[in-house]
Amino acid sequence: MVITHLGHACVLVETDDARLLIDPGTMSRLEGIEELTAVLVTHQHPDHIDLGRLAPLLAASPQARLVVDPDTVDAVAAVEGLARVEVCRPGERLTFAGTTVDVLGGRHASVYGDVPGCTNNCYAVDGGAFLHPGDSFHVPDLAIDVLAVAIDGPWLKLAEAVDYVHAVAPRVAVPIHEGEAVDPGKYAGMLGAFAPLAAVRQLAIGEPNAL
C-alpha cells in the first residue's frame, strides 16, 4: 500500500487495484490528481471537503465514485457538474475491484460542550491495512496496521491524540490534520515520544510512501 499525504486531512491511498482519495478539503493540494477510483469524504467541514474544487477534481477522474457521510450529501448534491453521489453509513462495506473499504464510526468528536456535532464516517481500507478516522477518536473492532491520526484542531488536544494511538495500537501512526498548526513537526515529535509502541511517520506533503 502506498500512502501520500496531500495536506491537512487529505490522503491518497493506493492499493494494487484502487486509488482512493480521502477528504479533499480546502487545505489540500489537489493539483494534478487524477485516475482516481473513488473520493471518500468523512464529514461536511470545509477542511475535509472543498465544494469549490470538487467538480474539477472528479472531472479529471470521470470513473471515480464519490462517497460521503449522511450529513454531507445535501451540500454535495447542490454542486453543479456532479453526476452521482453515494451516501454510506457505518456498518456498510464498499468494494473497488479487489479493494474493500469498511465504513465505521458515526459521529464527529465533540468540539465543546453542547455544540452540535455532525456525522463522521471512518474508512478502514482492506480490513484495517489503513484507517482514516476523520475528526473522531473511533476505536475499531479490528487490528489497524497504519492509522492516520489528527494532531491539531479545535476539537482535540495532543494528549487525546496520544491516547488514541495507544487505544488503536497500530504498527504505524501517520500525523494528519496539521494544516493550521504553526509547528506540525513539534506535534508529530511529541506524538512519537508519548506513543512509542507505534512508529510515528510524518509524511512530506505530496511524496508517496510505501508503508
C-alpha positions, -999 to 999 in steps of 0.1 A, spaced: 0 0 0 13 35 -10 1 65 10 5 101 0 -3 129 24 -18 158 4 -21 183 32 -42 186 63 -67 157 63 -63 147 27 -47 113 20 -43 93 -13 -43 56 -6 -31 33 -35 -36 -4 -34 -29 -29 -61 -61 -21 -79 -75 12 -65 -66 49 -59 -87 62 -31 -86 99 -22 -99 107 13 -110 142 25 -100 166 -3 -105 198 17 -97 235 14 -61 229 27 -54 200 4 -30 200 -26 -52 186 -54 -34 198 -85 -27 170 -109 -46 144 -90 -64 121 -115 -71 85 -124 -89 81 -90 -111 51 -82 -131 69 -56 -133 101 -35 -143 94 1 -154 122 24 -156 117 62 -177 147 70 -191 181 60 -165 205 73 -147 226 45 -112 214 56 -124 179 46 -144 187 15 -137 217 -7 -170 221 -26 -155 246 -50 -129 222 -62 -149 190 -61 -164 191 -96 -130 197 -114 -114 170 -92 -140 145 -103 -139 157 -139 -102 147 -140 -113 112 -129 -147 106 -146 -148 70 -135 -144 78 -98 -172 72 -73 -180 99 -48 -188 86 -13 -200 109 15 -215 106 50 -252 114 55 -249 150 67 -227 160 37 -250 147 9 -272 178 6 -243 202 2 -226 179 -24 -259 175 -43 -261 212 -48 -227 213 -67 -231 216 -104 -215 191 -126 -217 161 -103 -235 131 -118 -238 108 -88 -232 108 -51 -232 77 -28 -242 80 8 -227 54 31 -232 47 68 -213 28 95 -217 -9 90 -215 -8 52 -187 -22 31 -176 -7 -2 -158 -27 -29 -135 -13 -55 -123 -42 -76 -102 -62 -51 -101 -34 -25 -126 -31 3 -134 -2 25 -154 -7 57 -174 23 69 -171 28 106 -176 54 133 -206 76 132 -201 110 149 -176 138 148 -157 142 181 -172 168 205 -159 203 198 -171 218 231 -200 213 255 -233 211 237 -221 225 204 -240 204 178 -219 177 161 -223 160 127 -220 126 111 -185 114 105 -175 83 86 -143 64 93 -128 45 64 -109 12 70 -91 0 38 -86 -37 32 -96 -50 66 -76 -25 86 -45 -20 64 -52 17 67 -77 37 88 -87 73 83 -109 83 112 -119 118 100 -124 140 130 -131 113 155 -114 90 181 -133 59 169 -115 27 180 -125 0 156 -131 -36 164 -103 -48 141 -65 -46 140 -52 -15 123 -18 -15 106 -15 22 95 -35 48 114 -40 84 102 -42 105 134 -51 141 138 -26 162 158 -42 197 158 -77 211 157 -103 229 178 -118 196 188 -87 179 202 -56 183 224 -24 164 218 -29 142 248 -61 128 232 -42 120 200 -16 101 221 -44 82 239 -60 74 206 -28 59 192 -25 38 224 -61 27 221 -59 16 184 -23 3 187 -13 5 150 21 -5 136 25 30 121 8 63 130 7 90 103 1 125 116 -25 145 97 -49 174 103 -19 198 108 -29 225 82 -33 252 108 -5 242 131 24 266 134 49 238 141 35 204 130 69 188 133 68 195 171 34 179 175 45 148 154 76 145 176 56 147 208 32 121 195 62 98 188 76 104 222 45 96 241 32 68 219 64 48 214 47 15 207 37 28 172 62 41 147 52 77 140 59 87 104 54 123 95 50 122 57 62 150 35 34 166 16 29 152 -19 55 124 -16 43 87 -20 53 64 8 51 26 9 40 17 44 
